[in-house]
Amino acid sequence: MRTTKYLIAGGGMTADAACKGIRDVDPDGAITVVADEAHAPYARPPLSKGLWQDDEESSIWRGTADLGVELRLGRTLVALDVDARRATDDRGDEYALERLLLATGGRPRRLPFGADEVVYFRTLDDYRRLRALADDGARFVVIGGGFIGSEIAAALAANGRSVTMVFPEPGIGARIFPAELSAFVTDYYRARGVEVLAGTSVNAIERDGDVVRARTDDGRTLEADAIVAGLGIEPRVELAAAAGLPIDDGIVVDDRGRVGGDTRVFAAGDVARFPEAALGGTRRVEHEDHAKAHGRLVGANMAGADTPYDHLPFFYSDLFDLGYEAVGELDSRLETVADWSEPGEEGTVYYLDGAGKPRGVLLWNLFGRVDSARELIRAGERVEEPEALVERVG
């Protein structure tokens, strides 16, 4: 039996941030991190961004062990007894704890076929596998036109590799970008040499020697050396569910990160469904800024800080020479108002709810304006005339 004051399930950016939050309040309490990856916590965004632009791999490490944290790597917590304050990992080791943080994150959504022929891009090992193939000049099929799919396709193509994108939506980023912007980005990718098969789905994958074939629902056969999928993630809630904790597309927490109001059990990051102060209701957010901000605050609360989470997270992406930052809820089904200096090149897109209140702001090739976007959303003021939003964040 191992005894620790703080036990953290998961070893990603949220876990690292939580360790820092604990140390902000409690410099000496024993912290143990149990993580299924073999690597210490690292930053994920560079895996689809900076590392493809010659950033050094050494730049991704978070330095968690320097905080006096015990890292138990290559392990997964599989059983939790909240009342007894006990947890057990998949090697049979038991942990006695005072406070538990569930920072289990998510696992990639998978296709019902293809097995190990598909790289479901999420981890450092996935990056290393893909990078080795890319350095050998492989041809790639990328399944998915959302956040990860668009970044990986751009990274591979920018490194001179042949890339075909396949996804069922009408354009790249169609779930978050207005139709005209999605169409612009799709044409932009084609101009950069990416074959884009929009409105198409892969329905079979098979290997033939050194070639992997993806068959589409419109009768095409795509040959590649490797297939990469970016289909989003599913929150890893199994441990919490088995322990009887509240689940609703994630682990339900209050504004302090407590699960069911219990001061012994907390959840943070990708896996947590939290009250959204600025937008109302609850949300689950899967981006870096939230992982770090929520993780650090919840870690501090585990150590006794008792601070509500009212941060409005932002996210960002790099797509070849295009880039954006965004705040709040971006959903292409919402009403949008665009303020372009040059369409598709630079501008702001505002997302309005049914009452005409801003819920999200997309800053397209505009940087350093996230705080202004947050203020606009937090104000929660109804926009009588959408055109009045023009130049509100600038």
N, C-alpha and C positions, 0 to 999 in steps of 0.2 A: 504494500500500500504506500503510494507516494502522497505526501501532504503538501498542499499549496494554498496560499490565500486567494489567489486569482487564477482560475483555470479558463483558458481561451480555446475554444474549438474552432480551428481554421487558422491558416497561416498567410493570408493575403494582406493587402494594404489596410483593410479595416482592422485586422488583428494588430498590425504594427502600430497604427494610429492609437488603438486602445491602450497598448502598452505605454505609449508616450503620455496619454491622458492619465493613466494610473500614476505614472511617475510625477506628473504635475502636482499631484495631491499626496501621494504616498511614495516617498523615495526608497523605501526599504522593503515593502511587502513582497513576498515571494510570488512571482508570476511564472506560470507554465503555459506554453503554447503547444498544442497538439495539432499537427498539420499533416495532411495526407501527401503533399508534395515532398520531394526529397530536398528541396531548396529552402533556405531561409526566406523570409518575406522580401518581395521585390515589387517594383512598380510595373504594372501591366501595360499602360499606354505605349511605352517605347517599343513593345513587341510588334506593334503594327504601324509605328511612326518612326521615331528617331533611330532605332537600330538598323533600319533600312536606308538611313541617310548617313551611315558610317559613325554614328555614336558608339562609344565603347560599351560593351556589355557590362563592364564593371560599374557603369553609371546607374544601373537599375537597383542596386542593393539598398535596403532601407536601414541597415545597421541596427536591427532589433536586438541582437545579442549584446550590443554595447550597453543596453539599459539594465543589464543584470537579469535577463530573461532566460529561463531554461527552454530551449527549443527541442521538442520531441517530434522529429521529422519522420516522414514515411509511415505515419500512424493515423488512424481515424477513430474518433470516439463513436462507439456503437450502442452504448447504454447509459442512461441517466436516471438516477433516483434523486429527485429534487428534495424530498423530505429528509432523506438520509445524508444529503450533500455528498453523493458519491457518483463517480462516472467510471466507465470501463472502456478501454480501447480495444482495437481489433487483434491485439496480441495478448489480450487477457490481463494487462496491467490495470490496476485500479488506482483511482485518485480521490483523496479526501479534499474537499474544497470549502471555502467560505463564500466565494462569489464566482458565478459562471457567466461567461460571455459566449453566445452563439454567433460566431462570425463565419459561418459555413459557406457563405456566398452562393454560387450557382454552378450548375453543370450545363454544358452545351446541349441544346436540343439536337437530336439525332434523327437521321432518316431511317425508315424501317427496312433499309436494304443497304448494301455496300460494305457493311462491317468495317474491317480495319483498312479498307482501301481509301477511306475518307479521312482527311486531317480536319478535325473539329477544333478550329484555332482558338486557343485561350491561354495556354500556359507557356512557360519558358521552354519546356521540352518540345512543344508544338513549333515554336519559333525556330529552334535549332534544327529540327527535322526539315522544316520548310526552307530554311536558309541554305542548308546543305544541298537540297534539290535545286534551288534557284541558282546556286553557284555552279552547278553542273549544266545549266542551260535548259532546264526542263520546260515543257509546255504545261500550262495549268488551266483547269476549269475551276472557276470560283462559283459556288452555289450560294446565292443570297445577294440582295442589292441594298441591304441596310447598313448599319453602322460598321460592323466588322468586315462584311463582304466588300464594301466600297473601299475601305482603307487597305485591305490586303490586295485587292486587284490593282489599286494605284501603286502600292509599294512594289509589287512584282513587275508591273509594266514599266515603272520608272527605272527599274534595274534591267531593262532590256529583254524581259521575258514575254513570251507569247501567252496572252490571257484571254479566255472567254468567260464572260459572266452570264449566269442563267438565274432568272428569278421570275416569279409569277406576277409581280406588280407591273404597272405600265411604264415605270421608269425608276432610275436609281433614287433611293431615299424617298419614294412616293408616300410612305406612311407618315413622314414628318414634313416634307417640303411641299409648298403649293405646287399645283400641276405644272405651271409654267417654269418654275425653278427646277423641278425634277426633270423636265424635258431638256432644259439647258444643260444640266449636269450630265445627262445621258449622252447628248450630242458631244459634249466636251470630252467624255471618256472615249467615244468613238474616234474623235479627232486625235486623241493621244495613242491610238493603235489598239484599244481594247475592243474585242468583238462583244457586243452587248445583245443578248437574246432576252428581251423583256417580254412579259406575258407568256412565259414558257416555264415548264417545270421538268425536272429530272425524275424519271420514274423507274430507272434501273441503272445499276452500276456493276460492271464485271471486269475482271482482269484477263488479259490475253498476253502472256509473257511479260514483256517490259511495258506494255501499253495498258492503260486503264480506259475503258469505254463507258461513257455516260450516255444513256438513251433518253430522249426527251419525249414529252407527250405530243409533240407535233411531228414525230417520226424521224428526227435527226439522230445521228450517232456522232458524238464528240470524242475524239481521241486525245488523250493527254498522258503525260508522265506522272501527274499527280492531280488529285481533286481536293479542293479545300472548301469547307462549308462554314459559313457564318450565319447561323439561324437563330441567334439569340440564346438566352439561357433560361433554365428553370431553377427556382430557388431550392436549395438543399435543405429540406425541412424534416427529413425522416427522423432524425434524432429527437427533435422537438415534438413531432407528432406522436412518436412512441411513448414519450414521457407525459402525454396528455396536455401539452401546452397549446394555446390558441393559434390556429393556422387559418390564413385567408390569403392565398397567393403570396405566401411569405409568413414569417413569424410576427404576430401582432404585438406591438409594443406601445407604451405610452410615450409622452413627450420627454421622459427621462431615459428612455430605452429599456424600461423594465417590462418584463413579460408577465402579463396578468397582474400587474401591480406588485409582483414579488420582488423584494429587495435583494434576493439571492440570485436571481436569474435575469440576464439581460440579453438583448440581441441588437446587432448593428450592421450597417452596410447593405450589400445587395440583398441579403436574405430578409431584412426587416421591413415590415409594413408599418409606417409611422404616421402620426398626425401631421398634416401639412398646414402650418400656421398661416402662410400667406395665401394659399389656394383653397383651403378648406378641405375637409374629408381626409382620407388617408392615401398614401402613395408608397410605392416601392421604387427606388431609384438605383440604377446599375452603373453609375459613372464615378470617376476618380474623385472628384471634388466632394461628393457625398460620402464616399468611403472614408476619406480622411477626416472630414469635419464631423460626421456622425460618430465614427469610431473613436475619435479623440474625446468628444464630449461624453459619450457613454462610458468610456474608460474612466474618465474623471468622476462620473457619477457612481460607478462601482466602488470607487474609493471614498465616496461621501460628499461629492460636490453639490449634488441636488440642483442641477441647472437644466432648464427646459431647452429643447432643440428647436430653434426658430430660424435656422439657416435655410436659405433658398438656393439649392445647388445649381451649379452651371455645368455645362459639358462643352466639348470642343472636338474638332476633327480637322485633319489635313488630307486633302484630296488633290494629289499632284501639286499644282501651284495655287489651288484654291484653299481657303481655310475659313472656319467659322467658330464663333462662340455662341452659346445659346443658354437662356435662363427660363426656368418654368416649364410649362407643358407645351410641347410642340406636337401638334396632331393636325394632319392635313385636312381632316374633316371639319375643323373649326373655321370660322370666318377669318380671313387674313387681309391685312392691309400692308402693301409693300411701299417702301420709300427707297427707290433706287437712284443712286448717282449715275450708274450705268447698269442696265438690266443684266443680271447674272454675274456681274463683275464686282460690284460694291454696293451695299445697301442694307436696309433693315426691314425685317418682316415682323409684323405684330400679329399675334393670335388672340382672337376675342371669343369669349364664351357667349352663350345665348342671351345674356343680359347686356352684352356689349362691353364687358370688363376685360382688360388685358390679362391673359393667362400665361403667355409666353412671348419671348422676344428672340428672334434669330438675327445675329450680327454677322453679316456675310462679308468676309474680307475686311471687317472692321474690328479693331481690338482696343482693349482698355476701357470699354464702356459697360462692362457687366454690372457694376454697382448702380449705374443710372437705370439700367433695365430692371434690376431688382426693385429699386425705389418705385418705378412706374407700376409694377405688378403689385407690390405691397400696398400701394395707395388704394387699390381696388375701386377706382372711380369709373363710373359708366361713361363710355364715350358716345356722346350724342351724334356726332358726325365723324365717321372713321377717318376722314381726311385730316381731322384735327391731330391725329397721332403723328403726322409727318414731322420729322425732325425733333420728336420728343426725346429721343435718345441719340444724342449727337455731339 
